[in-house]
Amino acid sequence: LKANDKKTQRFKDENSLKLLKWNFKANDAKLPSAIKGHVPRQEYFDQLQELMEPICSHTLFVKLFHQDFKQHIEALKMLINIIPTHMSEIIQSLDLLLKWISLRFFDTNTSVLLASLDWLSKCFTGLREQRYTLLDQ
């Protein structure tokens, strides 16, 4: 991850509706009833890619947005490995990282879900050690 100072601006842009609100609503009659109304549209993925590309190394970015779930696991391993040394960069990009993680919860691959939970656990431990407080935005 690269250092950035755009987090506050992202919050302002989301509040002023320049960015998509991070809630998933779909009314596609073809969707199974179990997930109808709760599937992220492609525009959420596209926007997140656009926002994350400048803050990620090329290698991490490719792994984060690859179609192969194994690449997602590799990206999560990379993110876990940088927690001890790059916590300030993680904090600067935490909103985007949590959005990416939230998209993974729509995946059906158990390995990705477990790796996501592992990253979340380690990340929140690091945040607690830094005495970081999450914003409710």
C-alpha positions in Angstrom: 0.0 0.0 0.0 1.1 3.5 -0.7 0.7 6.5 1.7 -2.2 8.7 0.7 -4.2 11.6 2.2 -7.5 11.2 0.3 -9.6 9.4 3.0 -11.3 12.6 4.2 -12.0 13.6 0.6 -13.5 10.2 -0.1 -15.9 10.6 2.9 -16.9 14.1 1.7 -17.5 12.7 -1.8 -19.6 9.9 -0.6 -21.7 12.2 1.6 -22.2 14.6 -1.3 -23.1 11.6 -3.5 -20.1 12.0 -5.8 -19.3 8.4 -4.9 -21.7 5.5 -4.6 -23.2 4.9 -1.2 -21.9 1.5 -0.1 -25.2 -0.3 0.1 -26.3 -3.0 -2.3 -29.8 -3.0 -3.7 -30.9 -4.9 -6.8 -34.3 -5.5 -8.2 -33.4 -8.1 -10.8 -36.2 -10.6 -11.0 -33.8 -13.3 -12.3 -31.8 -13.3 -9.0 -32.5 -16.1 -6.5 -34.8 -14.7 -3.7 -32.1 -15.5 -1.1 -29.8 -12.8 -2.5 -32.2 -10.6 -4.4 -31.8 -7.0 -3.2 -28.4 -7.6 -1.7 -25.9 -8.0 -4.6 -23.3 -5.4 -5.4 -23.6 -4.1 -9.0 -20.6 -3.9 -11.3 -20.4 -0.2 -10.8 -19.3 -0.8 -7.1 -16.4 -2.9 -8.3 -15.5 -0.4 -11.0 -15.5 2.5 -8.6 -13.5 0.6 -6.0 -10.9 -0.3 -8.6 -10.6 3.3 -9.6 -10.1 4.4 -6.0 -7.7 1.7 -5.1 -5.4 1.7 -8.1 -3.4 4.8 -7.0 -2.9 3.5 -3.5 -1.8 -0.1 -4.3 1.3 -1.6 -5.7 0.6 -3.0 -9.2 1.1 -6.6 -7.8 -1.4 -6.1 -5.0 -3.9 -4.3 -7.2 -3.9 -7.1 -9.8 -4.4 -9.8 -7.1 -7.2 -7.8 -5.4 -9.2 -7.5 -8.6 -8.4 -10.8 -10.3 -11.2 -13.2 -11.2 -9.4 -16.2 -9.6 -10.1 -16.6 -5.9 -6.6 -17.9 -5.4 -5.3 -14.4 -6.2 -7.6 -12.9 -3.6 -6.1 -15.2 -1.0 -2.6 -14.1 -2.1 -3.7 -10.5 -1.8 -5.0 -11.1 1.7 -1.7 -12.8 2.6 0.1 -9.7 1.3 -2.2 -7.4 3.4 -1.6 -9.6 6.5 2.1 -9.4 6.1 2.2 -5.6 5.9 0.2 -5.0 9.1 3.2 -4.8 11.4 5.1 -2.4 9.2 2.5 -0.4 7.2 -0.2 0.3 9.7 -0.4 4.0 8.9 -0.9 3.2 5.2 -3.6 0.7 6.2 -5.3 3.3 8.3 -5.2 5.8 5.4 -6.9 3.3 3.1 -9.0 1.5 5.7 -12.3 2.6 4.2 -11.3 1.1 0.8 -9.9 -2.1 2.3 -13.0 -2.7 4.3 -15.1 -2.1 1.1 -13.0 -4.7 -0.7 -13.4 -7.1 2.1 -17.2 -6.5 2.1 -17.3 -7.6 -1.5 -15.5 -10.8 -0.6 -18.4 -11.7 1.6 -20.5 -12.2 -1.5 -18.1 -14.8 -2.7 -18.9 -18.4 -2.1 -15.3 -19.6 -1.6 -14.8 -20.6 2.0 -11.0 -20.1 1.7 -11.4 -16.5 0.7 -13.9 -15.9 3.5 -11.6 -17.4 6.1 -8.6 -15.4 4.8 -10.8 -12.3 4.9 -11.7 -13.0 8.5 -8.1 -13.6 9.4 -7.1 -10.3 7.9 -9.9 -8.5 9.7 -8.9 -10.0 13.0 -5.2 -9.1 12.6 -6.1 -5.6 11.2 -8.4 -4.8 14.1 -5.8 -6.0 16.6 -3.3 -3.6 14.9 -5.9 -0.8 15.0 -6.5 -1.4 18.7 -2.8 -1.3 19.4 -2.6 2.0 17.6 -5.6 3.2 19.6 -7.4 4.0 16.3 -11.1 4.8 16.4 -13.3 4.0 13.5 -15.5 6.7 12.0 -19.2 6.0 11.5 -19.5 7.1 7.9 
